[in-house]
Amino acid sequence: MNTLSQNTVNNFIMISTALIALVFLTWWMLYDPVKDFVEHVPGTDNRPAVATTEADMVDIGNIFEKFDGPSLSESSDWPRFRGEFFDNISRSQIKLSGQWGEAGPAILWSIDLGEGHAGPVIAMGRVYILDYDENKRQDLLRCFSFQDGKEIWRRGYDLFVKRNHGMSRTVPAVSWPYVVTMGPKCQVMCVNGESGELKWGLDLVKEYEAEVPLWYTGQCPLIDDTTAILAVGGKALLIAVGCESGRVLWETPNPDNWLMSHSSVIPMTIAGRRMYVYSALGGIIGISAEKETAGQVLFKSSEWNQTVIAPSPVNVGGEKILFTAGYGAGSLLAKISNLNSGFTVEVLQNLKPDQGLAAEQQTPIYYKNHVFAIMPKDAGALRNQFVCADPNDISKIIWSSGKTKRFGLGPFLLADDKFFILSDDGVLTVIEAHTKKYNQIAEAKILKGHDAWGPLAIADGKLLARDSRQMVCVDVRAR
């Protein structure tokens, strides 16, 4: 065979080998050796589906128990955080007294609770309070008789919560017949206040990528008529949910990624417009509460940007709003103006806690054109004292309770022109609602425990108070 023929044969062999290799490689790349296998996904083998996250495991409202408590009855109401008018002031005409004698006021009934600081509300002769059962690991809305403290029903869900200065710390909202709660890890539940029937549940972490605040959720939900208003701080800053349907009615965008604080949303009418005012981690915002423009941003400012915010905004007359917080934040007094070009935010005062009125946990009360508050622990000589200040100049403290009368982080409310203040260790103090001086009327220890931080509620002359483990109903009516 000549050389030319030999080269031709060699080339043919090389080309053939390359083609065979290419075909084999192609087959190998495309071949699926498990194409006939059946994937065993959770549920196809009669085992329960495995949740990928903790949020997926929460079945909101699936737990329900009914007890022997009485049915509905008539009473005055304290239906939400800070009462009917969001100002922590009772309008009841019932006369109250601090003339209790050495024995103190009568304790009408008491109930044991899981560790926490959630406050109660009162509606239709019933008491509603959010509680956590540490043994069963359950977040629960519990319903009691206001008359005798007997439990009527409870509705809740399994939820793993570690102790972190308590678990539950929010106040339910009632707009009959709806009751809305927000649990420690941002699970929202709406139920029928009479029967306990579940209307709907919404997990803000799962649905909106909300971030659970430090020390768990402190925001108290709001029901405006039949609409639940919730601060989210994830994919939306605020949302509105129909209480009957559970349908999201509007969402306010959150382009700056502000986070949920412990503060609550408060409705106000400022500069001629009704709005929802909120103090988020990132700034302050006013959102339209009017039907035609609901959910739209009216004003927004990052001038007040704190890391921990518990007190809610307070309208201190006209167009002025007071924002305050602890941990070195102090207070910001702002004026909201409605100009032709839109709303503007003017900072009137921005003070550190040792420069003027401030609050760490409990929201101040505006009354008789004055502001009353418990000063934070970093307020210098005034730390933890109850004070009265000028709302036009919050650096001006008119009077204080004095260095021998400090209240810690305790709650307070106003009824019958008297302040009822609960100290950390469960001592109830009654003082005159005076704008010139501190005038104490009475005091008595009504709770045995500690960390009595939960907001108070009052109706029909009966005061509800709690410490970290117990709630009591106290008769403060004049005898």
Helices and strands as residue ranges (DSSP letters): H 3-30, G 55-57, E 63-66, E 106-112, E 121-123, E 126-133, E 138-145, E 151-158, E 173-175, E 178-182, E 187-192, E 198-203, H 204-208, E 222-224, E 227-231, E 236-242, E 248-253, E 266-270, E 273-280, E 283-288, G 291-293, E 297-301, E 314-315, E 320-325, E 330-339, E 342-351, E 365-367, E 370-374, G 380-382, E 386-390, E 393-400, E 412-415, E 418-422, E 427-432, E 440-445, E 457-459, E 462-466, E 470-475
